[in-house]
């Protein structure tokens, strides 16, 4: 029997060269230098926190979705990104719970991969921020020994932390916001400051983003619009009052802006699908980051900015849909 000359099938009609697992594991590979830098700066505590967050994400995915979804790498990305947003001294059971919450309530309840509204890693961090605010804002100071733990990693669940007051430090954003103390740009770029694991090396994060963009696995318009908005907004404020408001370079290289803009805001599921929508999305995140950092009660605002704009993605997509080829332009409502 001869095969039909015309085959009619459902869209899409063009096959992409890369599969979902290929894209996901490429993202994991691009994070390897940043993970290595975090372990270099924070010692074994960084490795333990990352492993605990990944274990919570992977075990939850395995328990409720089986092995097949586990192989696509999305749960591993959630665990890694969540771990990179956590302090090095956080108890391991909290990191595990955060990974489980991110997968369970940030992904599986929406129907699995491709259906979630919010970035699962950031949703897991938001839960930890609300449930354990002290642990999430305790930043151990630099240790004299690489092998020593940086905090209460081995604390039992629901037990009080034992970290001494003298062993804690402040992040560059906290020093600037509450003490008006600046931090050297070289320290910000290299990441040799107290903070989350992902505040380790802006250079490595940017190189990872460039690698993904060249492979077509990252929408470059989103981080570009975030960085441009933050730089312009911060520069304007700095020109108004240089003693009160930090300059653009400080805003760009401090905190979790690099990690959030390159790896979390660009999540393919929770970001806009149109080019114009990506610019609108990035500008909104950049504006909120500066507003929260300068006038909010928290020193950092990347997490809340991305989550708030995640909720607006369906509306951004609808408002920025391009005109279908061959159809007349829509007339404004009278």
N, C-alpha and C positions, 0 to 999 in steps of 0.2 A: 504494500500500500504506500503510495507516494505521500510525503509530508505536505501539508497545505502551504501554498505560496505566500499567504498572508496570515500572520499570527497576531491576534488581538489579545492583549493582557492588561492587567491593571497597572497603573503607575506605581512607582517611578519606572521610566523606560530606559534610563541611563544608569548603569552600574558603577558605583564608586570603586576606585582602585583599592581603598583601605577599608577593612572591616572594623566593627566596633572594638573587638579585642586588640587589634593592631593599634588603634588610636589610643586606647586606654593604657596599654603597656608602654607605649611611647612616652606618655605623660609620666608614668612611673619612672622610666629610665631617665627622663630629663630632670627629675627631682633628686636623683642620686647624688650629684655634687652638693646640693643644698643640705641633704641629710648628712653627708659626710662632714660638712662644715659645722653643723649643729653638734655632732658628736665630738668634733675637735675642740669646740669652745666650751661645751658643757659636760664632757666626759660621759661616763656610763649612764648617768641619769637620762641623757637625751635618748640613748638607745633603748632604755627600759620604757620610757614614756611612749616612744614611737611604736614599740612592739605591743604595749598594752592597748593603745588606741586601735592599732590594726587588728589585734586579736578580738576586741569587742565588735568591730565592724564585720570581720570575716565570719566569726562564729554566729552572729545574728543572721547574716546573709545565708549561711549554710543551713541554719536551723529552720528558716521559714521559706527559703526559695530553692534549696537544693544545690547540687554541684554545678549545674550548667550555668546559671547566672554568675556563680563564683569565679568561673574561668575568664570572664570578660574583663576583669581587672578594675571594675568600678568600685568595688568594696575596698580594694587595696588602696586606691587613690583617696577614698574618703578617710580611711584610717591614717594614711600618711599626712594628708593636709590637716586633719584635726590635730594630730600629734604636733605638727609644726606650729600650731597656734597656741600651744599650751606652755605654761612655765616649766622649766626643767625640774623644779622641786615638787610638782604636784603628786599626790599619792597615786600609785598605779591603778588602784581600783576605780578612782574617779576617771582616769583616762579610758579605762575599759568601758565604764558606764557611758561615757560620752560617745565612744565609737558605736556602742549598741544602740543608743538613742538616735544618733545620726542616721544609721541605716534603717532602724525600725520605724521611726516617726518622720524621718526626712525623705525616705525613699519607698519602703515597702507598703506603707499605708496608702500611698498614692497609686499603687499598681506596679511598682518596680521601675527598672531603668527606662528613662525616657518619659516618665509620667510625673515626676516630682516637680513641685513648684519652686521650692527653695533649695539652695545648695546644701546637701546633707552634712558636710563637714562643718559649715558655719552654724547650721541648726544645732548640731551636737555641742558646739562651743557655746552657743547662746544658752542652751539648757544648763551647762556647767556654770556659766557666768551667773545665772539666776539662782541655781541651787547651792553653789559653793563659792560665793563671792570672795571670801578671804583667801582660799587656796588659789583662786584664779588671779589674784592681784598681789601675791607674795612672790617677790623676785629675789632669789638668793644672790648674794654678792659673789664675786670671783673667789674661787678656791685655790689654795696653794698647791693642792695635789689633784692631778687629772683623774685619779682613780677614786676620789672620794665622791659620795653622793651629794647632790646640790640641795637637798631638802628632805621632805618626809615621803620619799618614794615608797618606802616599805611600811608605811603606817597602816594599821588595820582599819577596815571599813568603819566609818562613823566614830572614829576615835579622834581626840583633839590633837592638833599638830604640836610637835615638840621643837620646832625651829626657833632658835633664840632670836631676840629682836636685833642683836648686834650682827647677825649673820645675813641680814636682808639688805637689799639695795633698792634703787629706784631706776625706772626706765628713763631714757632721754626725754620722752614725751612727758612723763610725770615731773621730771626736774624742770622742764621748760614751763609747764602749765602752773605748777604749784609753788615753784621756787625761783622762777625766772632765771634758771641756770642753763647755759648753752652746753652742747656737747660737740667735740671736734668732728668735722666732717669725715676725716679718715676713719674714726671709730665707727661712725654710722655706716659707711660704705662697706667696711670689713665685717661689721657685726660684732665687734669685741666689746659689747655693752650688755648690761642686764636686760632681760626681756624674754619673749617667747623664743622657742627653738627656731622658728622661721625668720627671726630678725637677725640672721647670722651673716649673710653676705648678699648684698643687693646685686653685686656683679654676677654671681653665680645664678641668681634667680633670673636676671635679664638674659643671660646666655641661654638658660633653659627655655625661656619664652621665645627667643630668636630661633632656636632649634625647632620648636614646635611650629612657629609661623612659617618657616621655610618648608616644612613638610606638609603644610596645609591643615594642621591640626589645631590652630589657634586663630581666632579672629582678631587681627592686629588693631582694628579700629577701636576696640574696647579699651585696652590698656593705654593706647595713644591718647584717647579722649580724656581718660581719667588723669593721666600725668599732665596733660596740657591744661586741664581745668584747675587742678590743684596748684600748678606752677603759677598760672595767671592770677588766681584768687589770692594765693599767699603773697605774691609779689605786690599786689595792690594794697593789701593790709600792711605789709612791711614798709611800704613807702609812706603810708599814713602815720604809722607809729612803729619805728624800728625797734624801740626798746621793749614794747609789749608783744608784738607779733613777730614770730620767727620768719626767716626768709624761705624762698621756694626750695632750696636744696635741703634744708632741714626737714621741711614738710614731706618732700619726696622720699628721702632716704631713712627717715625715722619710722618706728613702729612697723606694722604689718602691711603697709601700703603696697610695697613691691609684690609680696606674696599674694595679697588679695587681688590686685589688679591683673597680674599675669596668670594666676592659676585658678582663682575662684570666680571672679567676675566673668571670665571667659568660658565658664561651664556651658557646653553646647545646649544642654537641656533647659537651663534657667536663664539664658540670655536671649536677646531678640534675634530674629532671623533675617531682618532687613538691614541693609547698610546704614540707612538713615537712623533706624532704630538703635543700632549699635552706638552711634554717636550720641544720641539722646540719652541712652542708658549710661554711657560712660560719663557724660557731663553731669548727670544727676548724682552719680556716685561721688564724683570729685567734689561737687558743691557740698554734699552732706558731710563728707569726711572733714573738710575744713571747718564747716559750721560746728560740728560736734566737738572737734579738737579745740576750737577757740572759745566757743560759748557754752558748750555742754558741760555736764557734771563729770564726764569721764575724760581721761586723757586721750583715749583712742576711739575712733569712730568707723573704722573700715568694716567691721563685721555688721553693724546695724545698717550702714549705708547700702551694702550689697544686698542684705536680706530685704530691706524696704523696696529697693528697685526690682528685686526678683518678683515681688508681689505685683508690680506694675507692668511686667513684661507683656502679658496678654493685651493690655491696653496700648502699649507702645507698638506692638506688632500691628494692631488694628489701625492705629492712626498713621502709621508710616508705610502702609502697603502701597507699592508702586502701581501705576495704572497698567492694566492689562493691555498688551499690544493689540492695536486695532480697535480699541474702544475709545469713545470720547471722554474728555476730561470731565470729572464730576463738577457740577455747578454748586456753589455754596448755597446753603439753605437760606431762603428769604425770611 
